[in-house]
Amino acid sequence: MISSEGKRVPNIVFHTRRDHEWVDINSEQLFAGRNVIVFSLPGAFTPTCSSSHVPRFNQLAPVFKAQGIDEIVCISVNDAFVMNEWKLDQHADNITFLPDGNGEFTDGMGMLVNKRDLGFGQRSWRYSMLVRDGVIEKMFVEPDVAGDPFEVSDADTMLAYLAPGVEKPKDVTVLTRPGCPFCAKAKDMLGEAGLEFEELVLNRDYSERTLRAVAAATTVPQVFVNGEQIGGSEELQAWLERAQSKAA
């Protein structure tokens, strides 16, 4: 796979589907006068694409926007119906999904590969790129090895190129149970601190066994930040106060 840095993106038409209507988008509309991040992958609903590639770009989209990026685009050699359903399944509202059903854009990029051994036919090699006004400034192309490598086309690598040292959003998860006032307090504190979080609810998303296994506790809330167990609402308040004093 060869990088196309310094070249213009292929001039093709993407056939998209919106509100039961066909809507054509050409490359000029998408890239002219704009800063766009594109990442392309082998297929919708496939494991690495769904578990890592799309979610992280979606999570970091506000950070990219703050760095002057106008749009983040995911391209795959799939049809419009599949790409639309995949976006819904991924809850990836921060990303534009474009179908390259005929592989024209991918072929123009020199990234069309044979995946017939998997029953996929022709698909895209995995890569990401930063495009400014239609010209490819930077490409991260996965190494030409067997399988589906995922080493350099990720969102964090692109962000490190675009804005080295920029602060990334923290990964926060809160284990709660319905009707818990301390859980409500913890969520309020996180909201006031501007920290987005994922909430997992007892007996809906996890069991008490999981609570004991993961947090070595039987009480909620249990707050985790970037892999660190913070604890309950009191521990969270102390952690937030320490973080605020460090930032002052």
C-alpha angles and dihedrals in degrees: 000000000000126000117239097203112157094023129106120254117255115276104234140134121250113211105215132177121225128170092344091308131108111241120186119210120188127203092251092059092048102045111021112115092351141105109233134176114209126190122182129194143177100263152337117267092014117139106253093035092053101037101042120359101055099033095054095048088049092050094048095044094103090052091050090048090054087056093057101268111148099193143001114215130194115201127189136163092253133109125264095256093055093046092050093051091046092053090052091048091050095046084224099159093154094061133072111223114208125189118223092185096163093041092237097135092042092049090049089053090052089240102113110121136181113253096165091124086069094041091252099114113203114358140162125273111234115263144133131213143183112228123192117190091338096310121111108236099174136008131191108197121185115242117270097250134126119286125012109314118198107187112115111014094074126118095250092056091051092048091049088055095045099042115007112205096012113150114255125212113267120248105238129178127178124199109209143160129219115273096014110144092196089054090052090050092051092050091048091052092050090049093049089050090053094243116145113215144182116234122212115193124213115252090009104060101009142007132237087256089060090048090055093043096048103032101021085229142105098205132079150256100052113179124200124190122187091336095313120118106229097177131215133344095286092050089047092053091052091047092051092048091052091048091050093050091051091051093049 
